[in-house]
Amino acid sequence: MIKKGLIIRHLVLPNNLENTRKVLKWISENLSKDIYISIMTQYFPTYKANEYEEINRKITKEEYKNVEELIEEFGIENGYMQDYIEEDEEQYVPKWEY
């Protein structure tokens, strides 16, 4: 249980692993090894995302594995990476009640 410190949450987007690489590299080079990173892989297209080919899908298993490799490459030890979910990604969408 984390009671004190810094947690960085990073959402992985499809077709954009270079951004994730840059973020993880910067964190590993500029911040304490004591910080925690939460890698979110829950992205899925909603609303008008289907109008943009580059974000009209969730991340692939290959992209997920590449992020795991980046975490290892940059020596990031503290944190959490969401499991890869092939179906039922809408479980991440809050049920808004008015």
Secondary structure, DSSP 8 states (H G I E B T S, - for coil): ---SS-EEEEE--TT-HHHHHHHHHHHHHHS-TT-EEEEE------TTGGG-GGGSS---HHHHHHHHHHHHHTT--SEEE----SS-GGGGS-----
